[in-house]
Amino acid sequence: MRETAVDIPPSEPITVIPDAPLATAPVVRIRPARGWAAVGLDELWEYRELLYFLTWRDVKVRYKQTIIGAGWAVAQPLLTALVFSLFFGRLVHVPSDGLPYPMFAMAALVPWTFFANSLTQASNSVVSSANLIRKIYFPRLVLPISAAAGAALDFVLAFCVLVGMMTIYGIPPSARLLAVPLLALLALITSLGVGIWLAALHVQFRDVKHVVPFLVQIWLFCTPVAYPTSLVPPAYRLIYGLNPMVGVVEGFRWALLGSPVSVGGLLAVSATASVALLIGGVFYFRRVEITFADVV
């Protein structure tokens, strides 16, 4: 009796019916996975080249046929910092922990813009790739990951401008600068965690595309971008840190500008919330991805 090995994605169990007569070819029955599917990190690694090409495609498409191209990556946080400095710094006189308000705002807007762009791109990644999903199999998690990672180039460009502003304002770099890559990674994990949830929900509920801009706008004012965390009563700061971007924003100010706010507890709470969002989002995504090709 002979059995035939067939390469089937690990999330789709198979039943092989051996051939009874020798003239009959073996039959492979493919059934959708039941229950909570495994994450499949090994499968993601096998498709790493696809992840790279999709990320690079998103970067090129974003600035195709634009006048200033990648300059928008710098203009967005820079112009927002200018508006914040005028209204919150000059007119409202929002405190900035003794730091120059333009630097105070820009140090927060660089990671925030990275987070917001990554979240927006990731949430729309599955629906925008509907034709690709219907034609071939690949790990669907590649789509939100590549979309979120595509904003990394924008972050690098904006960060270079931020470093230039530090030079203009006479703020010397310190050893704390080494924490910036970890803080940027935390921002990426947060955007990916929320983006994966929204990408899966977007397939079923098209209202998500209308919810995301509103969510990002509300989240901005729930994060200490235009104001310092010191305005929050000390008894509520750890609860406030459940917003993962609180730790990221205050961490950037601490690492770049030497902000006096203690960020240890905030970072611990924010990192825990961020990882929980990512893990929950990945498992939910894997749970419902078997329906994407039929619904999208």
N, C-alpha and C positions, 0 to 999 in steps of 0.2 A: 504494500500500500504506500502511495507516494503523496507527500504534501508539498505544496508550493509556497515558497516564501515571497511575500509581496511587501514592498515598502509602503507602509501606511503611516500617516502622522500618528504619534503616540497617543494623542487625545481621542483617537477613534479606534476602539477595540474591534477586532475582526474575528470572524468564525470561518475556518477553512473546512469545507466539506470535501473529503477525499473522493477521488474518482472511483466509482463502482466498476463500470466497464472500462477497459483500457482505452477504448476509443473516445471516451468522454473526457473533456478537459476539466480540470479542477475548477470549482466554483468558489469565489470569494464573496462573502457577504459583509458589507460595510455598514456598521451601525453607528449612530452618533453616541458620543460619550454620555454617561449618566453620572449624576452627582457632581461634585466639585472637582474639576480637572486640575491636574498638577500644573505648576507654572511653566515647566519646560525650558529651563535656562540653557540646557545643553542644545536644544533645538534653536534657540535664539543665537547661540554662538555659531552654529552651523550656517546661519543666514546672515552673518555679520557683514558680508560684502553687500548684500541687498540693503542692509541698514545704512551702510556708508553711502551708497548711490542715492537712496531716497533722501537722505539728509542733504547731500550736495545738490540734488534736484530742487529741494525746497528753498535752499539758499539762493540759487540762481533765478528761480521763478519769482521770488519775492521782489527782486529789484530789476526785473526785466522791463525794458522800455520805460524806465523812470529817468527823470532829469538829473537828479543828484545821486542816484544809485544808493550805495551803502551809507551815504551821508545822512539818510533818514535815521539810521541807528544812533547817530550822535545828536541830530536835531531834536528828536522826540524828547529825551530826558533833559536836554539843555534848555529848550524853550519852556518846558514845564517848570523847570527850576527857576527860570526867569519870572514866570507868572506867579509862582508861589512866593518868590522873594518880594515881589511888588505888593501883593495883596496880604499875605500872611506876615511877612517880615516888616514891611514899611507901614502899612495901613492898620493892621490888626495888632501888630507887635507881639506875635507869638514868641515865647521864649525858645532859645536854641541852645541851652546848656552852655552858654558862654562862647559858642562857636559862631563864626560868620555865617549868617543865615543862608547865603547862596551855597556855601560848602555843605552846610547842614542839610539842605534840601537835596543837593546833587548827590551826596553820598548815599542817600536813601533811594533816590529815583533811579539810579543805575541798576541796582539789583531788582527794584520793583518793576522796571520796564522789562527786564529780562524775564522775570516771573510772569508778568501779564502777557507778553507776546508768546511765550512757551505754552502757557495755559490755553490761549485762544487757538493757536495752531493745532495743539494736540486734541482739543475737543472737537475739531472739525475734520480730523485726519481720516477717520474711517469712512464717513459719508462722501468726502471729496475723492476717495479712491474706490468708489463703488465698482467701476468697470474692471479694475485690477482684481478686486476680491471675487468677482463673478467668474473670472477666467482661470485663475491658477490658485494652487494652495501655497501658502507660506504662513509663518506665525503672524497672526494679526497684530500682535503686540508691537511688531516692527513699526507699524504706522504711527501710533502716538509717540513712540520713543524717538523716531527720526524727526517728527514734526517739532517736538520739544527741543531736541538737541540742535535743530537748525537755527535757533535764536542765539546760540553760543557765540557766533561770530559778531553779532550785534553787541553783545555784552562786552567782548574784548575791545571793540572800537570805542564804545562809550567809556569803558574803564580807562583807556589811554587818555581820553579828554579829562576825566576826573583827576588823574595823576598830574596832568598839566595844570589844572586849576589849583591843586595843592601847592605846586611850585609858585604860582602867581601869588597866592595868599601866604606864602612863607611857612607852610606846614611841612616839616620834614618827615620823611617816612621812618618807621621804626620796625623793630622785629615783629610787631603785631601784624605787619603786612603779610606774613606767612600764613595767617589764618584765612586770608581772602579766598583761596581756592576751595577750602572746606565750606566756607559760607556760601560761595557760588554753587557748590554741589548741593547744599541744603536747599537753596532756592530752586534748583532744577528738580530735585526729588519732590518738593512740594508741588511744583507746577505739573510734574508728571503724574503724581498721585491723584490730584484733582482732575487733571486732563483725561486720564484713563477712565475714571468714573463717568465723566461727561461724554467722552467719545462713545462709550457703550450705550449710555442712555440716549445719545443723539440718534442712534440708528432706529430706536423704537419711537422716540418722541422728538419730532422735528422742532418743537418749541425751544429746545436747548440752544439753538443758534441765536434766539432772541434773549435768552436768559443770561448767556455768558457775558455780553458787554455790560449788562446791568450788575451782574455779580462782581465783575472786576472793578467797576466804579464804586460799589458799596464797600468792597474789600479794601480799596485804597484808603478810605476814610476810617476804616477799622484798624488800620496799620499806622504806626507813628512815622509817617512820611513827612507831613507838613507840621507836625508837632512832636515834642519829645515824650518819651515814656515817663519821664519824671512828673508829668501832669496827672498820671494815673496814681490813685492812692496806693501806697506800698502793700496794703492788705490784699489788693486785687491784682497785683502785677503778675503773679504766677498763673492765675486764671487767664489773664490777658495774654500770657505767653502761649496759650493753647492755639492762638492764631500763629501758625508756623512762621509767617513772614515778620512777626514782631522780633523774634530772635535774629533773623537774617538782617533786617534793617539796622537794629541797634548794634549787631555784631559788626557790620560794615563801618558804622560811625566809630565804634570802639577801636577797630583795627586801623582805620585810616586817619581819623581825626583825634584820637585819644579821648573820646567821650568819657565823662566821669561816671556814667551809668554802669552799674554792675550788671554784666551780661551772662554770668555763669548760670544762674538759675533759669533765666529766660531761654538761653540756648538749649539747656537740657529739656525743658518742657516743650519747646518748639520742635526740637529734633525728634522727640518721642511722638508728637502729634503728626509730624510729617511722615515718618516711617510707617505709622499706623495707617495713614491715608493711602500710602503707596501699596502696602501689602493688601489692604482691603480692596483697593481698586483693581489690582492685578488679578486677584482670585475671582472677583465679580466679572471682570472682563473675560477671563477664561471660561467662566460658567456660561456666558451668553453668546460667545463668539460663534458657536456652531449655527446660530440662526442668522448671522450677518448676510450671507450670500442670498438668503431667501427674502430678507426684509429690506435690505439697503436699496 
